[in-house]
Amino acid sequence: MNQLVTPVMFRKAGRIAIGRDRLLNVIEMTLEPLLLVISLWVVAQLLSDQIGARHIILAVLVFSLTFPGAARLSQSLWRAIRNIAIGWVALAVLLVLFGYVSRYLDYFDSQLLTTWFWAAPACAIGGHIVLRLSAPAIHQLQGGIKHAIIAGMNEQGVELARRLGSDMYSNVHVTGFFEDRARERVKHTDEFPVLGKIADLSQYAKKNHVDVIYLSLPMASQQRIVALLDELRDTTASIYFVPDIFVTDLIQGRMDSVSGIPVVGVCDTPFSGLSGVIKRGSDIVLSLVILLLLAPFLLLLALAVKLSSPGPAIFRQRRYGLDGSEIIVYKFRTMSVLENGNEIKQATKGDSRVTPLGAFMRKTSLDELPQFINVLQGRMSIVGPRPHAVAHNEMYRKLVKGYMQRHKVKPGITGWAQVNGLRGETETVDKMKARIDFDLDYLRNWSLRLDLYIILKTVWVVFKGANAY
């Protein structure tokens, strides 16, 4: 009997793993979260002679908020120690606020929490120092130095070779490049040797026992890549494809597998899965605490705005939110006009539209406080790119490349740009471009620690009162 055979166009991809042989990276990723948890359990055992359900719940919460640990081996020792201490203080503040609101703090002895507050960062710092000292031995566990060659002497290939050369914890040594272009058309030949043409690569790899081959070839060279991969099947080298990251600006770029087909993420939100739950949970807890603590003050401010000038206390303005959808943002009214149309002029220094009380509120950012209600509603986040008026969005999206990518996340009350000197008026396209660069940098590097750092730095920036009018 003849069987109907369906041709298989794609083999199902296995689970895609990044850097499986980088044992040092795996240890670094898990060490700090584990030490924070272990220090809690050790303190609990010493002071109360038992580890109860409350300690396990707190440990799970701490581990989920800190995993994966930050990569600190590339930093200087003192900078790494400073960042561990700052990150722990920010995390401790968040845990105390959460514990206060949920009454979870009542389940813990104050002596235990105080002891853990000092023991946790001490353990994390000590563990990091031990990891630095033991890094050479860990390299030996990975098989010692690996010799690598790179096909394609282009920007991403050269950058890869530079980073591998400058990484004191890398066990990969780049021997040289293979390139088909004439020497006079190739840059960086004084920095790295060209070992031959790409057609010679397979024979070189077999003859010289090359361990790793990086293919840094343009995406348009598909036929050449396929032919080269076919030749390299006769070698024992590990082969990696280096995508041309200079073709586009990656936002949360990563490898993934969709229904068994490998895909490369180019632009995505950082707040998917567990990260989204953590982000939303921290927003709800912090905004609730702030609104409860400031409720009487907010009522006084609303009354002062209402009595100081004609008009409503709350100003509602259309802004772009998540994925570019329109949202309504609340602010205390600071002007004698309510501009919300297709043309809106940004506030400038000495602006006649700003009321005397409004000028003070804008300088101290008190006018932004009603936006914590937006956060509870789910329209905004505490930290994220600042929302611009719809009219400004439509203007700048045509002038600044990548402008709309900032809307991959919810807008924030404060943001990475604002704590880096870009608070207030953006009277030139260059200033707006600089703000967008910081916003996209935030999307690339988001972490809960970064959010807490921005919140703490915002307090300092507001206290200084710079660039706000």
N, C-alpha and C positions, 0 to 999 in steps of 0.2 A: 504494500500500500504506500502510495506516495504521500509524504507529509508536506504540508504547507510550511515553508520556512520564511519567517519575516526577517529581513536584513536588519542587523543591529548597527545603527549609525554611530551611537555613542556608548562606550562602556560606562557603567555606573562608576562615579568617582568615589574613592574612599574618603574617609574623614580627612579634611585638609588641616594639617598642623603646621604651625609656624615655628621654625627653629627647634625641632625636636632634639637635636644633638647639643643644644646649648644648655647643658646642665647648670651652669652658673646662672643663666637667666632664670631658670625655673626656681632655683634656690632663692635668688634675690626677690622674685615675685611673691614667694610664700613666706619668707623668713619673718619680715616685720609683722604681718598680720598674726602669724602663729605665736610670736613672742609676746604680743599684747595680750593674747588669749591665755597663754601659759602663765604669764605674770599675774593675771587676775586669779587663776585657779590656785597658784602657789600661795598668794596672799590670803585667799579665802581659807585654804587648808591650815595655814599657820595661825590665823586669828580666830577662826570659828570651828576648826577641826573637821570641817566637812564641806563638800562642794554640792550645793543644792540646785534645784531647778532654776532659781533666779539667777544663779551664776552662769548656768549653761545658756539661758536665754540671752543674757547680756553678752556672753562670749560670741554667740552666733551673730548678734547684732554688730558687734565690733568687727568681727571677721568679714562680714558682708560689706561693711562700710570702708574697709581698708584693703581688701583684695581686689585686684592684684596690687602688690606693693610697688612703690615708685622705684624706677631705675636710678640708683644713686652712685653706683660704682664709677660712672663717668665724671662725677663731680669731685671737687677737692674734699678732703676729709672734713675740714671745718664747715664747709658749706653743707655737706651731707648731714652733719650733726645739727646744724642750725635748722635745716629743713625738717628733720625728724622732730625736733622740739616744737617748731611752729605748727606742724601738722597735728601733733598730739594735742596741743593746747586748743586748736580749733575743733578737733574731734571731741575733746572733753567738754567744751562749751556746749556743743550740740547735744551730747548725751545728757548733760545736766538740765538743759532746757526741756528735752523730751521727757526726762524723768520727773521734772517738776510738774509739767502739764498733765502727764498720765498718772501721777502719784506713785510711780514706780520706785522713786528714791526712798520711799518709806520702808521698802523691803530690805534695805541695806544699812549696815552699821556705818556711821560716819567715819570711824577709825579705819575701817576696811577701805572705803573710797579714798580717803586721804592718803593712805599708804600706797594704794594702787596708782594714784595720780603721779607719784614720784617714781614708783618702781617700774611702771610700764615704759616710759621713755628711756629710763636707764638701761633696761633690758634690750630695747630696740637699738639703742646706740652701741651697747656692748656687742650685740649680735652682728651689727654692721661692721664693726672693727674686726671681729673674728673672721667674718666673710672675706674682708680685704686681705687679711693675712694668709688665709687658706686658699685664696684664688689660684696660685700656682699649682697646688696639689690637685685641685679640682680639674684644672686643665689636663693634668696627666691622666686622670680618670677618663677624660674624653678622647684619649689616644694621642696626646702630644700635638705638635705643630702639623697642620695640614697645608699642603702646597696647592695653590689655586692659580688658574689662568682665566682671563676674561676675553670673550669674543666681542669685539666692537669697542673701539676707543672713542666713545662719545661722552657727553656730559654725565649721564647717570653711571656709566662704567667707571669713569675717572673718580667720581665722587665716592663710589663704593670702595675703590682701591684706597683712597685717602682715609676713609673712615676705618677701614680694617687696619690700615697701617698705624693710625693714631690711637686705636683702642688697645690699651695695655692689657685688657682682659680677653682679647680675641686670640684664638688659637689658629687663625687662618692667615697665611702669608701669601700675598699675591706675587707670583714670579714675573708676570708680564702680560702683554696684550697680543691679540691676533686681530689684524685689520687689513682690509683690502685696498683702502684708499692710499694714494701716493703719500710719501712721508711729508711733503711740503703742504699737503692739505689737512694734515692731522696735527692737532694741538697736543701739548703736554708730553711730547716724545722725550723732552729733556728730563721729565719727572719720572716716567715709567718706560721700560724698554718695549719695543715692538718685536715679538719673537717670530713673526711670519704672517703669511696670508691665512685666511680662515680655512681654506682648503687643506692647509698643513696641520690644522689643529688636532685632528684625530690621531694622526701618526705621532705627533709630539706628545700627546697625552699618554699613549701606550708606551712610548720609548722612555719617558721620564717619570713614569709612575705618578701622574697628577692625581691628587685626591678630589679636588673640587673644580668644576667648570661653571662659570657664570656666563650666560648668554645675554649680552647687553646689545641686542640688535633692534633696529626700528620695527615697529609693528607692521609696516608695509612690506617687510622682507619675509613674508610667510613661507614662500617656496624655499628660500635659502635656509630658513630655520628648520623646516621639516627635513630637508636633505641632510643638514648637519646633524640633527638628532638621530637620523638613520645611521650615519657613519659612527656616531658615538656609542651605539649599542655594543660595539666591539671593545669598549673600554670598561674599566671598573670604577670610573670616577662618578662622584655624585654631581648631578646636573641641576642647575637652578636657572630659571628665566628671570631676568631683571626687567620689569616693565618700564617703559619710557614715561617716568613720572613727570617729566618736563613738558609733556604734551598738554597736560591739564593740571589744575590745582586740586589735589586730592583733599576731600573733606571726609574724615572718618574712613579713609581707604582701607580695605582689608580683603583677604581672600575668604571665600565662602563656598558653600555647595547648596544648590537649589534643585531639589528632586533628583539628586545624583549627578547634576551637571555643575562643574566648577565655574564660578563666576568671580570677577574682580570688582569689588565695590569702589566707586569713584567719588560719589557724593552721597552722604547719608546722614541721618541725625544720630548724635551720640546717645540719645535717650530712648533706646529700645530695650526690651527685656527687663532684666533686673535693674539696669541703670535708670530706666524710666521710672520704675517703682521707687527707687531711692531718691531720685530728684523730686518726684511729686510728694513723697512722704516728708522730706525735709522742708519743702515749701509750705505744706499744710501746718506742720508743727511750729515752724518759726513765725509764720504769719499770724497764727492763732495767738501765740505768746505775745507778740508785739502789739496786736490789736487789743488784747485784754489789758495789757499794761498801760497802753496809751489812750484807752477809750475816753477818760475824762478830759485829757489834753486835746484830743481830736474834736470833742464837742466845743471846747473853748475856742479853738482855732476857727471852727465853722461859724461860731457866733461872731467872732472878731471880723471875719471876712464879710459877713452879711451886714454888719453895722458900719464898717469902714468905707464902703462904696456901694452904689446901686448895682444890683445883679444877684444871681444865685451864689451860694457858698461853694457848690461843687460845679466844676466845669467838665463837661463830657465832650470828648473829642474822638473822632474816627481815626483809628490807626490800623496798620497792618499787623496781624498776629501770625500764629503758626501757619505755615504753608501759604502765606500771603493772603489769608482770609481777613476780612475786616472785623475789627473788634471795637468796642467802646471802652475808652480808658478814662478813669476818674482822676481828677486833680482838684486841689483847692484853687479857686479862681484867683489869679494874680494880676489880671489886666482889667481895664475898663471896657474891653470889647470881648466878644465871644466868637473868634474866627474859627470856622470849621468847614470852609468851602474848598473850591478848587485852587485858590491862590492864598497862601498863608505866608506872611513875612515872619522870619525868625526874630526872636527878641534880641536886641542889641544893647550895648552899654548905654545907659541914659535914655532908654526907650520911653517915650512919653505915654505909651499905652499901659505901662506897668504902674500899679498903685504903690504908695509908700509901704503899706503892709506887704504887698506882693513882692516888692524888691527884697525885703528881709526874708520872706519865705523861700524865694528862688535861690538866694545866696546860701541859705541853710538847708535847702532841699525839703523843707517842711511841706511844700505844696505837693510833693510826691506821695505823702503818707496814705492818702485814700487808695492808692494802687495796691495796698495789701489786701483790700477787698477783691480787686481783680485777680490776685493770686489765689485766694480762696475759691473764687468762681472757676478757676482753671484757665482763665484767659491769658494770664501772665505768670512769670516765675520771678522769684526774688532776684536771681542773677541771670542775666542774658543780655543780648543786644538791645539797646534802648529803642523803644518804638518811635518811629517818626510819623508825622502827620501824613495822611494819604497823598496830599498834594506834593509834599517833599519826596515821597517814595517814587511817584510817577516821574518826577524830574530827574532824580539822581540815578534811577535804574538805567537811564539812557546814557548817563555820563560816567558811571563807575562800574568797571567790569567786576562781575561776581556780586553785585549789590544784593540781588534777591536771594542769594544763598544764605544770608544771615537769617532768613525766615524759616530755615529748617528746624528751628527751635522756637519756643515761646519767647516773646520779648520780656525784658527784665526791668526791675526798678533801678538796678544798678548793673554795671557791666565791666568787662575787662578794659574796654576803651576808656571808660569814665575814670577809672583809678590810675590810668596812665596818661593823664593830662588832657584828655579829649572830652571834657565835661563842658556843657554849655553850647554856645554858638559855634556853628561850623560855616563860616562866611565864605570859604573858598572850596573849590572842588578837591584840592589837594588835602585839606583838612578832613573832608568827608571820606576821601579815599583812605587816609590814615586810620580813621575810625573803623571803616569796614575791614581793613587789614587786621585790626585787633579783634573785631567780632569773629572773623573767620578763624583766627588763631585760637580763640576760645572754643570754637566748635571742634577744632582738631585735637585739642588737648584737655577736654573737659574731665574733671574729676570732682568728687565731693570736696576734697581738700582745697581745690582751686576755688570752688564756690565760697567756702568758709573764709579763705584768705581774702577774696574780693570783698566780702561783707565787712570783715574787720578793717581792711584798708579804706573802704568807703567812709567809715566813721572818721578816720583821720583826714581824708580828703575834704569831707564836709566841714570838719572842724576848722580847716585852713580856709575854706570858702573861696577857693580859686576858680576862675573861669565860669562863674554862674551869675547871670543877670537877666 
